[in-house]
Amino acid sequence: MAQWLEYPREVTGTLKVLKDVPSPQLGNVRDLLVLLPPSWQEEGRRWPVLYMQDGQNLFDPATSFAGEWGVDETMAKLSKDGIEAIVVGIPNTGHQRLDEYSPFHDPRLGGGKGEAYLDFLVSTVKPLVDAGFPTEPGRESTGILGSSMGGLISLHAFFRRPDVFGLCGALSPAFWFARGALFDAVRSAPLVPGRIYLDTGTREIGRLPFRRPFRRNSAAEMHALLRRKGYQDGVDVRYVAEKGGEHNEAAWRRRLPGALRFLLGPRPKRTSTLARE
C-alpha cells in the first residue's frame, strides 16, 4: 500500500508526498505531490482532481528551478468561493523534461516520449491518487494542466485520452514544437466535451528564438482552431492574452486563479451552436 507522507516543509494547507514512484513506462523514478483541499476530511465528500506538470515549481520555492506558482495559496483563496480540488504535482525529471512532455519528435530539439509519459499518468499516477484520496474519478472532474511544454502535453492528453481528462489548462503552451504537429492532431481529433483554458503573455509572443521559424502566437491560433471545431468561447474554451506577460512562473502564478475559476467554476450556459469542421 502506498505510504503518503506529510510534506517536510511548510506550505499553505495539507500537502502529501509519495517518495520514489517508479515509472515502468519511462524507466525512471520521481516523487508525487498531492495538495488536499481545506475540506478534504469531510465525511462522504469527493473532489475533482487536477494533474499538473513541473510539480517541483507548484508549491515550494525551495524546490523550484525557476520560481514558484503558489498553487497552495491560490487553492486556499479559491476555496473561500467554493472552488476546491485535489491538486497532483508531477515533478519533471530534469534533462528528460522535453522528451516526456512531447509526443512528437522535433528534428532540432528532440522529444517523442509523450505517449509513454501520458501512459504513466493514466496507468500509474492516477490509480495511486484515486486509491489514496477521496477523488471524483470521472473525466468531467479530472483535469490536466501545464505551462510551455507542459501545456503541450496537457492539450495532447485532453484529445488523446478523452476517457480520462475532461478539463485542460495550457498556459503559454509550446504548440509550435515539432513544427506545430499538435495542430494536425487536434484538427483530426473528434470533438469531445470538456473545458479548455489557453493563455499567453504579450511580451513572450515571438520573443523565444526557437519559436520564430514557426508561429507568432500558437496559443491564439489553437484557440481559433478549437472554435472552428465547435468549442464555444467562454463556455467550452477560454483564451487570455495578458498584456505585458512574460514566459515565466510569475506570469503563470498571476493567471492561474482565472484559469481555475473557468475550469472548476459553474459552467456558463451555451448561447449558440457553432459549426464544426
N, C-alpha and C positions, 0 to 999 in steps of 0.2 A: 504493500500500500504506500502511495506517495506521501512523503513527510514534508508538508508545507511548514516552513519556519517563519517566525517573526523577522521582519527586515531589521538588520542590525543598527541602522542609523535612523534618526528622527525624520519623519515626514508627516504631512497632514493626513490624518486618517489611518486606516489599517492596511498595511502593505505586507504581503506574504511573499516568500521566496522558496522556490524548489530548486535545489542545487544540482548541477551536473546532469542535466537531462540529455540523454543520448538521442541522436537522430539516426536511425537506420537508413533513412533516405539519403542523407548527406554525408554520413560517416564522420560527424563531429559532435561536440557536446557544448551545451550552454545552460545557464540558469534561466528560469522563468520567473516573472514578477506578476503578482496579482494584487491590484488595488480594489478593496471592497467598499461598497457604498456605506454611508453613515448608518443606514437602517438594516444592514445586512443580517443582523441577528433576529429580525422579526420572524416569528414562527409562521411557517407555511408560505412565505413570500418568495418569489423568484425574480431575477433581474436580467435585463438584456446584457449582452457581453460585447465588448469592443476589443478586437485583437489589433495591437499597434506595433509597428516596426520600430527599430532602433530603440529598444527598450531601455538601454542604459542612459538615454537622454531624456526620459519622460518624467522622472520623479526626484532625482537626486543629483545636485550639481557636482558631488564628489566623484560620480561615475561617468559623468557626461564627457564626451570628447569634443563637443562644440557648443555647449550651452544647454540649459535645461528648459523643457517645455512647461513645467509647472502643472502637470496633469492632476496631481493630487490636490493642489489649491483650486484649480478650475472645477474639478468634480465636487469639491466641498461647497463652492459657491452655487453651482448649478442645482445642488440638492435642495437648497432653500426655495427653489422654484419648482420642486417636484421632479426634476430631471436627474435620474440616478442610473448607474450602470456599473457592472464589474468591468474593470479595465485590465487586460492582459498585456504586459510588456514583453516582447520577444527581442532580446538583445541581438544585435548583429555580431558576426564573428570576425570583425576587422577586415583583413585583406580579402575575405571571401564575400564581403557585403555585396559588391556589384554583381558577382556571379549569381548569388542567391536571389537577388531582387529583380533579375531579368529572365523571363522565359525565352528571350531571343538572343542570338549571338550578334554582336556588333564587330565588324571586321577590325576596327581600331581599338576598341575598348574591352572586348571580351563579352562575358555574360553567358547565359544559357542554362543555368541550373534552377531557374524559377519554377519549373514544374515539380522538381524534387522538393524544393522549399515549400511549395503550396501543399504537397502531399504530407510533408512534415507537420504543417499547421493543422491540416484536416484530420490526419490519421494518428498523430502522436500528441500534439499540444491540446487540441480541443477535447479529446476524451479525458485527458488528465484534469482539465479545468472543470468539465461537466461532472466528473466523479467527485471532485473535491469541494465544490461550491454550489450554492443554490441558484443555478443558472436557468434562464429560459432558453432552451437549446435550439428552438426553431429558427429558420432562416430570417423570418421577419424581425427577430430580436438579436440577430448576430451580425456584427459589423466588422469591417477591416479598414484600417487607416494607416497612412504613412505619408512621408514627405519625400520629394525628389525621387530617387529610385524606389523608395518605399511607397510612394504614390503610384508609380508604375505597376508594381506587383499587386497593389491593392485593387486597382481597377481591373487588372487582368483576372484576379481572383473572383471578383464580382461576376464577370461574364463566364469564366471558365468553370466555376463551381457555384452556379445559382441555387443548387440544392442546399448549400451551406450558408452562403452570405447573401443577405438582403439589404445591407447598408454598406456604403463605401465612402471614405473620405480620402481625397488625394490633394494634398497641399503642395503647391509648387511642383507638380509632378513632372517627371522626366519622360514625357511622352515622345520626345524627339529621339530617344535611344533606339539604336538599330534602324536608323532612318525611318522612324515612325511606324515600325511594324505593328504596334498595338492598334493603330488606326484601321488597318485592314482587318485585324481580328475582331474589333468591335463592329466594324461595318458589316461583317458577315455573320455575326452572332445573332441569335434570336433575341427579340426584345423580352426582357424578364422584369417583373415588377420589383420595385425597391426604391431606395433613395440614394442619390449620388451627389456628393459635395465636391466641388473643384475650386481651386483658387490659385492666384499668383500675385506677385508684387510688381508694381510698375517699374521699379528700379532693377529688377532682375531680367526683364524681357530683353533678349538679345545681348546680355552682358557676359554670359559664360562662353568662353571661346569655342567649346565643343558643341554649342548649340547653333552657332551662326550658319554652318553649312545646311541646316535643315529648316527650322521654323522659328519665327519671331515669337509666337505665343501659342505653344501647343495646347495649353490648357483651354484657351478661348476657342481654339479650333475643335477640340474634343467636345466642348460644350455645344458648339453648333452642330456637330455630328449627332450628339445624343438627342438634341431637339428634333433633328430631321428624322431620327428613328422613332420618335413618338413620346419621348420623355418631356413632360410639361415643366416649364420653368417655374420655380417656386413651389412645385408640388413633388415632382419626381427628381428634379435636378436643380442645383443652385450653383452659380458661378460668381465668384467675388474677385475683383482686381483691386488690391489695396494700394492706394496712392502712396508712393514712396517706400513700399515694402521691398525688402531685400530677401535673398535666398539664405535664410539662417533661422536658427531656433527661436530667436527673439521674435521674429515676424510670425512664426507658426504658433508661438505661445499666445500672441495677440489675437490671432484669428481662430484659434481652437474653440473658444466658447461659442462663437457664432456657428461654427461647423457642427458642434454637438447639439446645439439647440435645433438646428434643421434636421439632423439625423434622428434625434431621440424625442423631440417635442411633438406636439399634436400635428397631424398632417393636414395642411390646408385642403379645402375641397377643390376638386377639379372643375375648371370653368369651361373647358373645351376639349375636344379630341383632335390631336394633331395628326396629320398624315404620316404614315410610316414609310420608310424606304422600301 
